[in-house]
Amino acid sequence: MEVKLRVADPAGNITIFVTSPVERNLYAKVANELLAIKEFRGEQVGFIERHEDGSSHMEMMGGEFCGNATRSFGYLLGKEQESQDAYKKTVTVDVSGSSEKLDVEVDYEAGTSKTMMPLPEKIEEVETAQYGSYPMVVFDGINHVIVKGPRREDAFVQAVLEAAMAKHKCDACGIMFLEPSADGMEKRYRMTPVVYVEETGSLVWESSCGSGSMATAVYLSKQKNDGKYVYILKQPGGIIEATVVKENGKTVECKMGGPVSVSLEKTVEVKV
């Protein structure tokens, strides 16, 4: 089967966008084939669905929500609509894992893209028999467990993910290992993300994670007063900025962004 694709690089979280039509029942198989192509260094796959009315929808490989894919999708759609002098624009996107359309702010001169993010549903504790309990930020489509400290061993990751999925079933679940920044500056952190996607059975140590960055910012601002809080999260593949706005003790706005680039279209053969 021949598929057309474009490869996006949002802060190292390489996302392969399939731009040609593929039946949804083949998404998992096609995604696994593309992730196995070493040349792309892909960490996740999104499928762009074009509708007869001219609108587009981006469906992630497991139906999950992904912040980095969302802002990359907005960057790509904006390029398609771009006029010569349109260096900055806001693009509204329709993506899996979000019940509402989201606005993506793109700046082609700076090579950046920021997206509004779904608001968190709640923060709850995930308990493991061997490793204690950890906070989990629950979103529509994906959940993230926050673990303070450096990356842990595989047995720890499996135990926490199993407990998290048993606590709250979802399309995808991540663990964000969080450490203070080496420079000691407030609101700057080092973060190492690992994400499991249920549909494809994939577990990836990602170069960066957009929704995980947002979950971390929500967690860090949990006890904060009303106001705007910006966190800089340095990850293996780059830096993501996550912003939380709080009013009356609740999170009312979430935004996440950073650098992004998108390749020219390629054609590859996959076996399905």
N, C-alpha and C positions, 0 to 999 in steps of 0.2 A: 504494500500500500504506500502510495506517495503522499507525503504531507508537506505543506509549506509552513515555515516558522520564522519567528524573529526572536532573538535572544536579548533579554533585558538584564542590565546589571545595576540593581538598586543597592548600593553600599555592599557589594559582594554577594548578595543573596540571589544568585543567578536564577532567573526565571525564564523558562522556555514558553513562548506564546505560540500555540498552533493557530495559524491564520486561515487554513483551509477547512472546509466542513468535515466533521467526523461524527459518527453516530455516538450518542452518549454512552451506550452500553460498551463502547470500545475505549472510553477515556482512560480507564485504569491500565489497560494493556498498552496503549500507545504511550502513555506517560512513562511506564516502566521501561519501554524500549528506548525512549528519548533520554531518560536519565542514565541509561547504560552507555550512551555515547560520550566517551571521555573528553572529546574535543570541546564539547559545550560546557562541561563542568556544571551541569544543571543541578539545582537543589529542589526544584519544584516545577510543575507544568500547569499552565492555564490555557483554556480553550476559548477562542474568541468566536462567538456565535453572532452572525449577521442576520437581521430580520428584514422582512420585505418592506417595512416602513422606513428603512434606513438606519434604525437604531441598532446598537450592539450590546451584547451581554458577555461578560467574562466569567467562565465557570472553571473553578480550580479543579485539579485532578481528583480530589476527594469530596468536592462540594463544600469545602471549608472556606472560611474567610482568611484572606491574607493581605495585610497592610502594604507590604512592599510590592506585591503583584498589583494591587489596586492603584497605587500611585504610578507604577510603571505603565499600566493600562491607560490611565489618564494622559500620561506623557505621550504615549503612542497615538491615541485618538486625537490629541491636540496637534500633533505633527501632521496628521491627515487633513486637518481643517486649517492648517497654518497659512496665513497670508504673509507677505514679505516683511511687514513691519510688526507682526504679532509675536513679540519676544516673550511677553507675559500674558497669561490668560487663565481663566478658570474653566475646567471641563467637568461636566457632571457624568458620573459613570454608574453603571448597573453591574453589580458583581455578586457572586455567590457568597452565602454566609452573612449577608446584610439585608435586612428587610426593607431598608430605605436606600435610595440613590445617594451617592456621596459626591461632594465637590472636591476636585483635585486642582491645586494651584500649581501651575507649571511656569518655569522660567528657563527658556531655552538658551539665553545668553549665559546664565550662571550654571546651567546643566543640573537643575534641581527640580524636585517635585514634592509637594506636601499634600496630604490628603486628610480630610475630616474622617474621623473614625467612629464606629458605633460606640455608644456609651456602654460601660460595664453594667452587667445585671446585678452582680453582688461579689463580695469577697468571702470565701468560706475556707475552713480548715480541712486539709487532707491528712488523714492519719495513716501511718504505716506501722506494721508490727515491729519492725527492726530498727527503723531510722527516725522515729518521732513524727511530728506533725509540721506541716508547712502551709502557708496561705496560698490560695488559688483564686485568681481573678477570672470570673466567668463572663464571657461575651456570647453573643449569638453567633454560633458557628465554630468557635475555638476557645479553649481555656488555657491558662498559663499558671504554672506553679512557680513561685519565687523562692529560690534557695540562696541564702547568703553564704558566700565563700566561693572558692575556685571550683572548677569542673570536677565532678566526682566519678567514681568507677561505674562500669556498666551495670553491675548488680543494683546499685543505688538507683540509677536511672530507671531500670525496669520496674523496681519495686514501687517507686513514686508514681510512675505512669500508670501502672496497674491500679493502684489505689485511687488515683485521680479519675480514671475512666470508670471505675466502679462507683465512685461518689457521684459523678455527673457525666453521663454519656454524651459524647460530642463527636463531631466530624474529625477534629484534630486537637491535639493537646501537646503543650510544650513545657519544658523546664528552663527557667532563666536563672543561670548561676550569676550572682551579683556580688561585685567587690567594689570597695572604694577606689576612686581614681588614684593612679600612682602619684599625681601631683598634689593630692590631698585637698583639692578644691571642692567646695560644697556644690551639690547638684551635678557633679560629674562622676560617672561610674564606669567600670569595666563590666561587660556582660557577655556571657558565653551561652548561646541558645542551642537547644536540641529540641526537635519537633517530630512528633509521631502523627502520621495521617492514617486513619482507620481504613479507608477504602482501598488504598494501595499497599497497606502494611509496611510503609516506609518509615524509617527512623533516621533522621539526618541531623548531624551537627552543622547547623547553618552558619554561614559567614555573617549574617545579620538577620534579625527578625523584627519586622515592623509591628505586628500585633503584640509580640512579646515585649517590645520596647514600650508600647502603650500600656500594657498590663503592669509593667514595672513602674511607670510614672504614676499610674493610678494607685498602686500599692504605696509608693513613697510619699504620696500626698494625702494618704488616708487620714492622718491626724492633723492635717494642716487647716488653717483658718480659710475663710473665703478669700479668693484671689486667683491670680494666674501663676502657675508654676511650670518652669521650663527645665527639663533634664537633658543632659548631654550623655549619651550612652555609647561608649567606644567598644566596638565589637570586632571580632577577628577580621571582617572584611571592610570595615569602615565605621563611620560615625552616623548615628541617627539622633535627631532632636525630637523629643516628645513633650507635648504641652498639654497641661490639664487646667481647666478653669472650674473653680468651685463657687457655688452660690448656695446660701442657706444650708451649708454642711454637705451638699451633694455635688457630685461631678456633673456639670452641665455641658461641657465641651471637651472633646479630645481631638488632637491634631498631631500628625507624625510626618516627618519628612527628612530629606537629605539628598545626596547626589544620585543621579540615575542616567543611564545611557541605553540606547536601543540599537541593535545591529540592523543591517539591511536584511531583506527577506532571503531565506535559503530554502532549498528543496531537498528532502531526504527520503529514503526508502525505509519503511519499518515493517516488521513481520507481526501480523495480528491473526 
